[in-house]
Amino acid sequence: MGIFDKLTGKPATLTPKSALVLSAITMIAADGVIDEAELVTLQRLSVVIRNPLIP
């Protein structure tokens, strides 16, 4: 059994909100540098995602 044998890949089930966060992280990290403004944007997005009043 190799190290990667357990990483067979299962289908990911993402909610629209989690897909939005994942895409934001991907875009922020695409250039290899995460600056302060990008972190602030991600923090604001996480606050919006956690708000139960937003569908």
Contacts in CASP RR format, 6 or more apart in sequence:
PFRMAT RR
TARGET T0000
AUTHOR 0000-0000-0000
METHOD contacts of the structure
MODEL  1
MGIFDKLTGKPATLTPKSALVLSAITMIAADGVIDEAELVTLQRLSVVIR
NPLIP
14 22 0 8 1.000
17 49 0 8 1.000
20 45 0 8 1.000
20 49 0 8 1.000
21 42 0 8 1.000
21 45 0 8 1.000
21 46 0 8 1.000
21 49 0 8 1.000
24 41 0 8 1.000
24 42 0 8 1.000
24 45 0 8 1.000
25 42 0 8 1.000
28 34 0 8 1.000
28 38 0 8 1.000
28 41 0 8 1.000
28 42 0 8 1.000
48 54 0 8 1.000
END
